[in-house]
Amino acid sequence: MAFEYEKVKDILVCPKCKGELIHDGDSLICVNAETRWSYPIVDDIPRLLVDEAKQLPLEDWREVMQRHGRDADSGQPG
């Protein structure tokens, strides 16, 4: 069964800062511009463990936000 982001997006939050998460490829990305956490999705299962998260470089995070129609500085919906 494939990961169905649209069914769970309203209850997903970053375990580190409680920010909203957006689905981008094989990751869930926190929209918090200060933390920029990226959580992997492995075998269609989100791994929402802080120990497995990576902090995205600011430029990479901005590109993700723009791809999803969000403000590249704040991560808020554009």
CORVEN-V878653 format. One record per pair of residues at least 6 apart in sequence whose C-alpha atoms are under 8 Angstrom apart, sorted by the first residue. I is the first residue (numbers start at 1). GAP is how many residues later the second one is. D is the distance in whole Angstrom. If there is no record, write none. Layout:
<<I/GAP/D> <I/GAP/D>>
This chain:
<<1/43/7> <2/42/5> <3/41/5> <3/42/6> <3/43/8> <5/18/7> <9/12/7> <9/13/8> <12/8/7> <12/9/6> <13/6/5> <13/7/5> <13/8/6> <13/17/8> <14/6/6> <14/7/6> <14/16/6> <14/23/8> <14/34/7> <15/33/7> <15/34/7> <15/35/7> <16/34/6> <17/15/8> <17/18/8> <19/11/6> <19/12/6> <19/13/6> <20/10/6> <20/11/6> <20/12/8> <21/7/6> <21/8/5> <21/9/5> <21/10/6> <22/6/5> <22/7/5> <22/8/7> <22/9/7> <23/6/6> <24/40/7> <26/14/6> <26/15/5> <26/16/7> <27/11/6> <27/12/5> <27/13/4> <27/14/5> <27/19/8> <28/10/6> <28/11/5> <28/12/6> <28/13/7> <28/18/7> <29/7/7> <29/8/6> <29/9/5> <29/10/6> <30/6/6> <30/7/5> <30/8/6> <31/34/8> <31/43/8> <31/44/5> <31/45/7> <32/42/7> <32/43/6> <33/25/8> <33/28/8> <33/40/7> <33/41/6> <33/42/6> <35/20/7> <36/19/5> <36/20/6> <36/21/8> <36/22/8> <36/25/6> <37/16/6> <37/17/6> <37/18/5> <37/19/6> <38/15/5> <38/16/5> <38/17/6> <38/18/6> <39/7/7> <39/8/6> <39/9/6> <39/10/7> <39/11/8> <39/13/7> <39/14/5> <39/15/7> <40/6/6> <40/7/6> <40/8/8> <40/12/8> <40/13/7> <41/6/6> <61/11/8> <62/10/5> <62/11/7> <62/13/8> <63/9/7> <65/6/6> <65/7/6> <65/10/6> <66/6/6> <69/8/7> <69/9/6> <70/6/5> <70/7/4> <70/8/5> <71/6/6> <71/7/5>>
